[in-house]
């Protein structure tokens, strides 16, 4: 009786430093494309064969939105992998890892579908002034969530290796600084430039000045780079806990 054939396997290594630099380069190219196409728009070239809309960082259904959503989905997959692993930190804080994985899965969907925009309606109903920096009042909820997560994860962070902990904190500060801090500056700029009074769809058409465009670019780039830094820190954690991460396809 013949024995079954030996199973072949292929392993693909994941070089975290190279991945980080590739993500930074891709973010830079997207930002440059947004700047160039918007400046052309301001010079009287609105269509550009659809390229301006494709690289608009203020719109949904664009390459920057797709790139950001994909990065968040990759972070969710990494978090789920760590949560399911047998690493010492994962065994002690498994629920924390799973909550982060679910959170990033939601953030990926939110980035693609702009779910958080619905919070603006609830924000405008609050008994506070929602203009200027708070013209996009969902940031109130964003700050509350960021603070609650930060406090709930203090012990989680304390038990990470110092380099990984610093990576997590830096990534979180970069992302929250963009998603909340820069978003507030964008809202104030929109009000100061009278953009809110424009006909509906002004942001999608790119009807805003160069200064507002730079703030939009800052916001989106900080969010994307925050997730990229988080992915780098997650890969470093996996490398420290289990000696590295590779994709293995057996057949």
Secondary structure, DSSP 8 states (H G I E B T S, - for coil): --------EEEEE--HHHHHHHHHHHHHHHHHHHHHHHHHHHTT---GGGHHHHT-TTSSSSHHHHHHHHHHHHHHHHHHHHHTS--HHHHHSHHHHHHHHHHHHHHHHHHHH-GGGGHHHHHHTSSS--SGGGSSTHHHHHHHHHHHHHHHTHHHHHTS-HHHHHHHHHHHHHHHIIIIIIHHHHHHHHHHTT-TTS-TTHHHHT-S-HHHHHHHHHHHHHHHHHHHHHHHHHHHHHHHHHS--EEEEE-
